[in-house]
Each structure stands twice: as C-alpha cells, then as structure tokens.
Amino acid sequence: MGKQQKIFFDFLRFCIGSAKEIPGSLKEVDWKELYAIAKKQCLVGVLFDGIKKLPAEHVGMKKELLLQWMAESQMLEKANVRLNDAAILVSEWFRKKGFRTCILKGQGNALMYPNPYSRTPGDIDIWVEGEDKRVISFVRSISPHEKACYHHIEFPSYKGVEIEVHYRPSFLLCFRHNRKLQKYYERVKEQQFSHRVMLGEQGEIGIPTAEFNLIFQLTHIFSHLMNEGIGLRQLVDYYYVLCDFYKVYQNFSKTHPSSLTLKGGSTAFPKPLSPQGTGDVTAPPRRSEPLRSKVGGPSKVSPDCAGWDRLSIEGDNSAGSTTAVTSSASTALDVVQKELKELGLWKFAGGIMYIMQEVFGMPASHLIVPPNEKYGRFVLNEVLEAGNFGRHDARNRFGRSKLGHNLQRVYRDIRLVRYFPAEALCEPLFRTWHFFWRMNNKK
C-alpha cells in the first residue's frame, strides 16, 4: 500500500466517524491523488463530508480542485433526491399492479449513512414478489424486448434512472450454495416485503431488515469479487450495514460486555439463550429519518440517520425488556452465522471483518465473525487493484470484447480458486448453464 493510499484510509476513517481525531498523516496529503482515489472508488461525497469537518488550515488543496469537489458533491445530492423520488414512484407503480416490492441496496443503504446524500447512487434494484417466469412475463407485457438473466430483468428507465427488476435478490455460482441461498430468501421474504419505511415526504418504500442485509449484501460483495471486482463503496455500504445492525442491540452490548466473546479472539454476541432460530428473527422495527426532496435541495440530515426506533430498548430498562433484547440479539446473530456457514461464506465473511476492523476502524464488538487476515488481505488487494465494478483493473489483458470478457473470467477463476475453490470451479459450469437459461427465457 502506497503512502497516499495509507493517508486515504486514515482520512476515510475520519470521514465515516470511526476515528474522531484529524489524522496526523493529513499533513503530507496530496489532495489531487486523494481525489483521484475517491473518484475511482466512488467515494467523492463521503470524503467531501470529511473535508467540511476540517479546519481551514488543514485544507491545503488548490481552489480549483476544492470547487470541483464541491460541485460533484452537490451533483450527488441532486442525484440522490432524484433516485429517492424514482424509488418511491416505481414501488408505488408496482404496488398498484399487484406486486409487493423491496428496494435492495441503493437508497435503502443511503439511509444508514450519516449524510444520505453523500453516497454515490447507482441504479434502482427493486425486488418484486413472484416467481421468475411471472415477473418476466409481466415486465415484457410492458416492454417486450427487455433482457432477462438469472436474477433480474431490465426495465424501462424512469427519468434517466436505470431500473433492474429482481425476482431473486442475488445468487452464488456454486450450485449447492446457491440452492441454499434461494431457500433462505424464500424463507424470509415475507419480512422483507412487509418492512416499510418513509423515504422523503412523498411516500414509503420497502427495504430489507438488518439481519437480511448482513447476508444479502455479503453475497452481493462476493458476487462482485467473483465476477467483476469490488469497489470500496460496497465495503463502506457494508460498514454501515453492520453499524445499522448493532444500533438496535447497543444497549445489550453495553450492559453485557463480558459475554460477547467469539472463538478466535473477536467479540460479538453470545450463543442464543433461546432455541435455534429458523430465519424468522423478530427485532424492534426500524424507522428512517425522512429524506426530504423539496425545492431547494435536501434538508439538514440528522447524524443518526439510520433512524432505529430505540424506545423499546433504551426507554424501558425492566427485566422483561432486557431479557427480550438479549434473546433477540443472540438469536439474530446466531441465525446469521449459521447461514454464512451453510452458504460457504464463513471465510469470506472473516476477510470482510478483517477489512472492517483494520481499514475502517470498526470496533471488535461489531464484527459478526472472527476476522481472517489471510482472506482480508487478498480481498483488500482486489479492491485496490480493480476499483468499482473492476473498471480500473490493469490486469484485464484480454480487452472488452465478448471473447475477451470470457477469457478474463477464466483468468479470474484461476486467480480465485486458491481462496474460493467451490465458486471458482463452478463458475464456468454456471456460465454454461446460465447461457441455456437465458436462451430458454429469451423472448
């Protein structure tokens, strides 16, 4: 890791709030290079939030760069307002057509950020209730020529916002692990479609529960690693997913610190005090702070923007309340850990926890599995080499043609097989199977 990359991570910890003090290394920063890294990793807005917290004497960049950074941050705010509106309207449109929906990642993730408008938005991923053939048939009744793949179908854009309609939230390349993942999604889908929050003053959307996000977004990051490349934005998202999960149980972790020890020296919640969960975990409801999109831009955002309704935890210290939180916390984490093992993601999760702790400064009490340094260093190197969606990967030696893309996938599988043999060995088989699946589901 180069000097400026190290300074970047020092400053990133300050920007996301895991480090409270201004990093001393900032005295040697090359702001132009820091901006280039932020741009590559889609973190321009997050870092600009940190810049706004700095005293003037610490911001030694040229005026032109500062103005450029400021302009991009303002563009991100407007883009987030536009996507908020689109997410609400698209969700409502599907509801009127008889489909329940859940917004995956995207604007749901933005709610977890201290400033939701600083997140670099992408498209809208909307999970629509129903089997793949039913959803594909419905979408093509609206727009006949949309292309479908195993987990989603393209949908006409709304005011320039791209939309992907999911009938499966995500998938794994290993057939056995993927079968278990789809069964998990089927088991917990009712909770996701019924978990509603207010997004702005225009209306509400469905977003996943915290427990679901821990598993789903880890599979999403893993899929990026296996197929294209991971960007730091996905990892910052996961940092806030972890923070979001633990906010609901923070009172328990403060009052029972001695019982939060995992094998391997990490700390987390203990084994469940109630019988093994089945995936139907009951936790206190989440309520989002409104993301206002009135004329004039976003309003001032609450620093506690994830907006958990903590009344049932912090406002009630009775014995019954404490027991309920203890049971809910331990059961929730136990279910998550069980699923990660079943899905073959335990070591990958350990690698992500290593990055969360070493790079993002996350406290050990917030880790969901013991950190795995070997896997963490490998994944971090992939992040730094490839950037968001692998667009900046200099190791891509086969070009951008269809043949080049397939050759690159094989080359990638060879590189990954040492760490993730089941997924890497299944990738060519899955790709072949997926080709015939797409032919069978072609209009």
N, C-alpha and C positions, 0 to 999 in steps of 0.2 A: 504494500500500500504506500503510495507516494505521500509526500509531505502535505500537499494541498488536499488530497483525499482525506487525510487524517484530520486536518483543520475543518474540512467539510463536515465530517461526522461529529467532531466536537461541537460545532455550531448547530448542527441538526438537533443534538440532544437539548441544547438551549432553546431552540425554536419550538420543540414539541413539549417542553416543560419538564423533562426528566432530569435536567441539570438546571439549577436555579441561578448559579453564578455565571457571569460572562466568561467564556473560555479565554485563558491567557494566550493560547495559540493564535487568537484572532489578530494579535499584533503583527503577525507575519503573513497575513492572508493576502492572496492575490484575488481580488474581488472578481476580476474578469474570468478567471478559471473557476471560481466558486459558482459564478452564474452559469458557466458552460456545463458544469456537473449537474446543477439544479435543473437546467433545461433538458439535459439528456435523461434525467431520472424523473421528469415531470413533477418537480417539487418547487417550482418557482414561487408559487403563492405561499407555501409553508415557510420557506426561508425569508420571504419578504416580511411575513409576520414577525419573525425574529429580528430582522433589521429595524423594524419600527419600535422594538423594545430597547434598542441600543442607544446610549448617549451619543450625541453628535460627534464627539471626539473619537468614537470607535468606528465610525462610518467613513472610511478614507477613500471610498471609490470616486471615480470621476462623475461629474454631474450628469453627463450623457448616459452613462450606464445606470445611474440611480433612476433617472427619468424613464428609461426603457423598462427597467424592472417594475417601477410603479405602474406604468401603462399596462404591462402584461398582467399584473395583479388585478387591476381594475377590469380588464377584459375577462379574467377568470370569474370575478364576481358576477358580471353580467351573464356569462355562460351558465353559471350555477343557477341564477334566477330563471333563465330560460329553460334549463333542464327540470327545475322544480315544477314549473308550470306544465311542461310536457308530461312529466311522470304522473302528475295528478290527473290531467285530462285523458291520457291514454288508459290509465287504470279505470277511470270512470266510464270510458267508452266500452271497455271490455265488460265491465260490470253490467252495463245496460244490455249487452249482448248475451248475458247469462253466464259469464265466466268470472270466477274469483281469481284474484291476482296477488302477486307478491313481487315487489321491486328488489332485485338482487344487486348487491354491491352498490355502486353509484351513489345516488342521492341518499340512500339509507346509510351508507358509510359516512357521508359528509356530516350527518347529524352527530356523529361521535367526535368530530374534530372540535377543538376549542373555537375555531372560526370556520364554520362550514363552507364559507365562500372562498377559502384559500385552497381547497382541494381542486386539483386539475380534473375536470369532469371528462367522461368519455361518451359512450352511447347509453341508451336505456336498455337494460336487461330485465325483462319482465317475465316472471314465471306464471304461466297460465294453467289453471287446473284442467286436467283432461289428458287422455292418452294421446300419444304422438299422432296417430292417424286422424283422430278427431280434430286436433288443433291444426294440423297441416291442411286438412280439408277446409276448415273454416277460413284460415288465412288465405288460401288460394281461391276461395269464393269471393274474396275482396280484391285480391291481386294475384291473378292466375300464374304468373311466371316467377314467383319467389322461390329461391333455392333453399332446400332443407338439408340439414346434416343431423347427426345422431341426437344432439341435444337441443337444437333450436332451429328456427326458420326465420329468414329475413322478413322484414315487414316494411311497408312504405314509410319513408321518413316523415316526421312531423315538424314543420317549420325549420328544416335543416338539421333536426336531431335524428340520428340513426337509431333504429329500434330493432332489437332481437327478441323474438318471442320464444321463450323456453318451455318445453314440455318435460325436460329433465334439467335440474339446476346445473349439474356438472357430471363428469364421468371419469373413470380411470381406465387405463389401457389394458391392465391385467383383467382378463375376463372374470376370474373368480372374485377379485376385489371389487370390480365394477358391479357384479350381481349383488353383492352385499351392500354396496353404496346405494343402489337403486331401491333395495328393500328398506334401507334406513329412511330414504326420502319419502317413500310411500307410507312408512310408519308415522312420521312426524309432520306430514303435510298439512293436516288439519290445523295444527297450532300456527303454522306459518301463514296460511291464508286468512286466519281469523285474528292475527296480530296487527292491529291498526294503529297508526299514529298520525297526528296532524303535521302536515308539511306546508308551511305558509298559512295564510288565512283563506286560501281558495278551497281547500278540501283536505281529505285524508288519503293515505296510501297504506298498503300492507307492506311491512318489512319483516325480515326473519327475526326470530328470537335470538338472544345472545348465545345460547348453547348451540343452536343450529349454525350460527355464523362461525363458531370455533371450528367446526368440522367442514362445513361447505367451503369457507374461504381458504382453508388449508388445502383442500382438494383443488381449488382454483389455482392457487400458487403452484402447487405440484404439477398441475397440467401445463402451466406456463413454462416451468422448468423442463418438462419432458418434450414439449412441442416447439417452443419459440425462444423463450428467455424471460427471466423475471426482471422487473424494474423495482427500484426502491419504493415507488409509490404503492405497490401491492403490499410491501412489508410495512410501510407506515400505516396503511389501512389496517393490517393485522395487529399492529401495536395498539391501535385504538379499539379494535375488537376485543383484545384482552383487557384493556382498561375498562371497557364497557361491561364486560362480563363480571369483573371483580367489584365494580361500584355497588352492585346490588348486594354483595356479600361482605362489604368492607367492615361493617360493624362486627361481624363474626370473626374476621381475621385479626381485628384489633384486640378483641377480648379473649381469643384462644390461640395466641401465637405459638405456644409450646406444642400444640397438637398438629402443626402444619408441616410435617416433615415427610418428604418423599425419599424413596431409595435413590441413592446417587448424590445425596447432599443437598438437593434442591428443596425448596419449601413450597407447599401448596396445601390443598385441603386434605383432611384425613379420609380414611376409608368410610363408607357410608354407615350411618347409625341406623338406617332402615334397610330393608331387603333390596337386592339388586334391582336397579331401575330397568325399564323396558324402552326407554327413549321418550316417554311421556312425562317430562320433568315439569313440575309446576314451580314457577318463580314469580316474584312480585312483578306486576305489569310495568312496562316502560312507557314513558310519556315524553315526547320530543318537545323541545322548545320550538316555537313557531319560527320558520324561516320566512321572513316577510319579503314579499316581492312587489311592494308598492312602487309607484313612480318616485324616482329619486334614489333608487338602489336599496340595498339591504340595510336593515336597521342594525343598531349595535347588538352584537351577539353576546349572549351570556357565556361566561367562561366555563359554565357547567352544562355545555350544550347537549350532551348525551341525554340529559333530562330524565334520569331514573326517578321514579316516584318512590322516595325512600321513607315515606311516612310510616309504612308498616315495619320498617327496620329501626330507624333512628328515633321515631316518636313513641315507640312502645318498647319498654325495657322489661316487660313482665317475663316471668319464667316461661310461659307458653310461647311468647313471641321468640325468645332466644332459642328454644328447642326447635321451633319451626324453621328458623333461619339456618341453624346448624344442620338439621336434616336435609333441607333443600340444597344447601351449599355442597355438602359432601356427596349427596346423591347426584347432583348435576355434574360435578367433576368426575365422579366415578363412571357415569354413563359416557362422558366424552372420552375418557381414557380407554374404556372398553371398546368403543367404536374405532378409535385410532389403531388399536392393536388388530382388530378384526379386518380393517381396511389395508393393513400393511403399511401404515403411515407413521408408526411409532418413531423410527429413527429419523425420518424426515422432520417430524414434529420436534424432535430433540435438536436437530440442526437449526430450525427456525427459532427455538427457545434460546439457543446459544447466541444467535444474532440479536434477538430481542434484549438479552442481558448485556452482551459485550459491546454492541454497536449502539443500541437505542437507550441503554441505561435503565432497562426495566428492572425493578426490584425482584429478587428471587421469589418473594411471596406471590407474585403474579404469574409465575410460569406454570403451565399446565402439565408438563412432563419434564424430567431431568434434562438439562442441556447436553447436547452431544457435540463436542468440539470438532471432531473429525468431519462430520456431516455439515456442521455450521460453516467451517472454513471453506469447504467445497462450494456450498450454495452461495456464500458471500462472493467468492471469486466469480461465479457465474453472473451474479448481479452486476458486478463492476465491469465485467467484460462485455456483457450483452446489452444492458440497459433495457428500457421499457419495450416489451414485445420483441426483444432481440434485434431491434433496428440498428443498433450501433456495434454489433458483434463483428469484429475484424477477422474472426476465424471463419466466417462464411466465405468459403473459397470456391463455391460451385455456382455462383450467380443467382439471379432471381427468376429464371425460367422454371417451368413446371418440372422438367428433368432435374435441374439444379436443386430445386426445393427438395425433391425426393432423395437425391444423393446426400444433401445436407442432413436430412433426417436420419439416414443410415449412419453417417459420420457422428451425429449427435448420440445415437443409440450406443455406439461403440464407446464413446466417452463416458456415458452414464451407467453402463452395465455393471461396472465395479461397485457402484453405490446402490443402484436400484435395479437389481437383476430381473425381477419379475416384470416390472413395467417396460424396461428396455428391450427384453427379449420378446415380449408380447407386442411391442409397437408395430413391427412390420406385419404381423398377423392381423392386428386390429385394423391397420390401414387397408389391408386387402379386404377384410370383412366389411369395413366401412364403405369401400368403393361399391360393393354389391348392394349394400343397404341403400346407398344414395341412388343407385340405378333403379332399385325396386320402388323408391319413393319419389321418383322423378315424374313430373307432370307429363 
